[in-house]
């Protein structure tokens, strides 16, 4: 796991009747049909990544603007495939928000220290707005992490007898 990620929830671990190839096809098919958020499905070194993107990535290249990512493995077993992984958050984006918050706080303190009421009060208002947005952003990200886990589970759990069918 890269250093730019933070776990959001417990690990995902279940068995599906689908083969590994069917799992990959199902996830790619589901990502193409999902309209609520932009999803990218890719394989790298035997691991599967389902990324919730901040913007559409048309070239199929890994995007640095992913908000959440299911990072896991698909292991073939006798009855199908074992799906094991975690949903992680992109700390680079959250770090960018923190930098904006620190700069806003510094401007607020500087404006108050210099006794410039306009700069101090404007910066304080911006700091309060930023803090409220950050709390809302955290709640939204937690809900999206839950939704991404559910989405992976739902697209890989199919009725018995469907395995090895065409999509």
N, C-alpha and C positions, 0 to 999 in steps of 0.2 A: 504494500500500500504506500502511495506517495505521501510526502510530508505535507502536502497542501490540502489534506482531507481530514474531516472529523466525522466520526460515526454519529448517526442520528438516532438509531434504534437498534434493538437486538438483531442478531444475525437471522437471515432467512435460510431455512433448511427444510426442504420437503422433497418428496419423490413424485415424479410424474410418469405416466405410461408412455409419453412421447419419447422418440429417439432423440439424440443430440441434434441431428440435422433438422428434425421436425421442430425442436425447440427454437432453434435459430430462425427458421423460416416463420414460425408463428410470431416470434417477437418482432421480426422485421415487418411482417404483414400488419401486426397490431400498431407498430409505430407509424406506418404509412397511413393508417386509418384514423389515428387519434387526432382530434381537432382541438381538444382542450389545451394542449401544450405541445411544443415541438420536441419530439423524441428522436434520438439517434441510437441505433443499435450497431455495434461493431465488435469484431473479434480481434484479439491481439494476444499472441503467445499462449493460446489455449484458454484464455480468460474472456469472458463476455462482459461488455459494458453497455448499459442502457442509460443514456444521458438525457436529462431534462435540460434543454438548451435555452439560453436567454435570447437567441436569435437563430433564424433558419440557416443551416450550413449546407449550401447547395453542392459543394464539391466533394462531399463525403469525407473531408479531412477532420481530424479531431479538433474540436473547438475548445478554446480556453474559457469561453463564456458559459460553461455549463453551471447550473445552479445545484443540481443534485445528480448523483450517479449511482446506479446499481452496479456494483462490481462483484462478479461472482464467477463460479465455475460450473460447468455442466459435465458431470461425470457419468459415463454409461455404466449401468448396472443391469442385472439379469431381467428385472421387471420394467425397465425404462431408463430414466435419467434422474440422477440426484442433482437438485438445484441447491447450491450453497453460496451465500454471499451476504453482502451488507449494502445498505444505502449510505453514501457518504456525502458530505457537504463540501463545497469549494471554498477553502479558507482564503484563497487569493481575492475573491470578490468581497468576502466579509472583511478582509484586511483593508481593502479600499474604502469601505464604509467607515471603518475605524479611523483611518487617516483623515477623512473629511470631518468626522466628529472631533478629533483632537485639534485640527486647525480651527474649527469653529469655536471650541472652548478657549483656545489660545487667543483668538481675536476678542472674545468676550472679556477675558481677564485683562488683556491689554487695553481695551476700550475703557474698562472700569478703572484701571490703574492710572491711565492718563487723564481721567476725569472728562472723557469725551462722551457725553451722555448719548448722543445719537449712535455712535459705533458700539458702545457698551450695550445699550438696550436692543439694538438690531441684532447684535451677535447673540445676546441672551435669548431672544425670541427664536433665532435660527437654531440655537442649541436645544431648546425645548422641542421644537418641531422635529429636529433630527432624532432626538431620543424617542419621541413618540413613534416616528416612522420605523426606527430600528426595532422597537418592541413589536410593532405590527409585522415587520418583515420576518422576525423570528417565529412568530405564531404561524404566519403563512408558509414559511419554509418547513416547519414541523408537519403541517397538514399536507403539504405536497410530498414530503418524504413518506408519510403514511399512504397516500394515494399511489405513489410509485411502487411501493411494496405490493399493494393490492393489485395494481395493474400487471406486474410481473407474474404474480400468483394466478390471476384470472386468465392470462393469455397462455399459461403453461399447464393449466388444469382443464382438461377436456373430458367429455363423457367417454366411458369405456367403449372401445370399438372404433374410435375415431383415429387412433394412432396410425401413422404412416399413410394418412390420406393426403390428398393434394389441397393446397390452399387456393 
